[in-house]
Amino acid sequence: MEIKIEGVVKQFPPDILALRNITITIPQGDFVYLVGPTGSGKTTLMRLITREVVPTKGRVLVGGTDLRKLGMTDLAYYRREIGVVFQDFRLLPHLTAYENLTFVQEAIGMPRDLIEERTNEILDKMGLWRRRFLYPEQLSGGEQQRLAIARATINCPSILLADEPTGNLDLQTAEEIMKILLSINATGTTLVVATHNQYIVDEFRQRVISLRGGRIIRDERKGRFEIDDDF
Amino acid sequence: MTTFKYILRDAFRLMTRNVTLSFLTLVTTVAVFFLVSCSILFVMNIRNIVAGIENNLMITAYVTKDKSSAQAVAEKIGNLECVDSVKIVTPDKALEELRARLGNQADVVTLLDDNPLPPSVEIRLKDAGAVPVVARELLSMEEVEDIVYAGELARRLETLSAFVSRFSFGVLVIALAVGALVVFNTIRIGVYARREEIEIMLLIGATPGFVAFPFVLHGSLISSFGALLAGAGVYFSYERVVSALMASMPFLNFMTDQSVVMDLWFLLVGGGLTVGWICSWLAVSKFVRRAMKPR
């Protein structure tokens, strides 16, 4: 699904201008890094795509649908096409790794036998099979991140949004996570990754959209993380 | 089918996760529905008693002991348009009826040496409005010594019945409001305890109905189960209570039909289900709407 953000302005009350006249097109299967300092609008941009936020001006089209026009039930079905990896993982602490994955499939009414099959498959793929009965707090940071990615991708979304997926991880684990994300992208899933991690942007070069003060200051294919521009 | 199973399982998970709260809500709903059914039965009995008195609305004219007096009065009054029927009651017949009405306490009558009851004429009227006219007519007859009629009593009881109905309706409304509030708050606490789960569910594409249903089912089950228990309590104790009341007040016309209590039981369960459903839905849908509302 193509993402089109057209002339979007977002103002939060009373007068915080989070995004100023943003226009971006992200074709299906693209991999985009959103870079920029804290408060530059990266997270707001991602939340426009999940429709947690609506633009004050302009419009967001995903797969040709104007997100503002979605009703509650349509929004639910639309969100099944989107996977989200949160910066703080947001795993459910009272559920085991296995249950954290089955829960999101149950929530969209998937048949039980398919849930088991897919959960086992993804646990194996993410290297979490042996840790499946542990609770999130018993997992390492990298394992929690892998579990969060597994949860976001288990329902086979067309778009994956990842907010600081390598934040608080050591370099080796960050690389491991990036390889997983690239393998997901290779299957045709669109990836939008908000990051502060210069190493991964420069090492795994993809399209880079740099934001500052709610404006796009750079949109470059196979771009680099440029400290002067991006911070 | 998977969705249905999930909803059922999740509803039971909600109950077991907050056992104490669920139990307290159940106890409250039992108390509320017990109070509701008691007030309904109270009103029904009052109405039954009043209706009994109204149906027995007749004028009893006590006549002189002369054998022909009763016959004469019956003939004269029977010709009036507003009179439905006339019945002569001999002293022996009157004593027999008294025994029947006293029931278990009929033995008291045996203490009497002679039958002190005078002959009488029972005049049943077509219309309660004709009571004063017929009463005046009877009092003008020389054979008539005294007259007794329940018209005034019925009117007073009707006023009392209307007051009791209004009061009971007030009790019913307050009790239902309390019950509804308790169910609403229980579900709301459950919703807030799981708000993170709900937010994630909504973000990954769970429909509002799917998120809300386990909570709605939880509230409906507690409420209807509470009503079921309250109904059972009322059903199995009503007969004993009415028997005890009838033994001490045999002259009052209590409602003895258990099928009415059974109907009330079904009504309570239906009411419990409805109240639980509405309150839970209100509690959860408000949260879901807010969670899905974009900023």
Interface residues (C-beta under 8 A of the other chain):
Chain A: F12 T50 R51 E52 V53 V54 M72 T73 L75 A76 Y77 Y78 R79 R80 E81 I82 G83 V84 R90 L92 F103 V104 E106 A107 I108 G109 M110 P111 R112 R151 N155
Chain B: T2 T3 K5 Y6 E196 E197 I200 M201 L202 L203 I204 G205 A206 T207 P208 G209 F210 V211 R289 M292 P294 R295
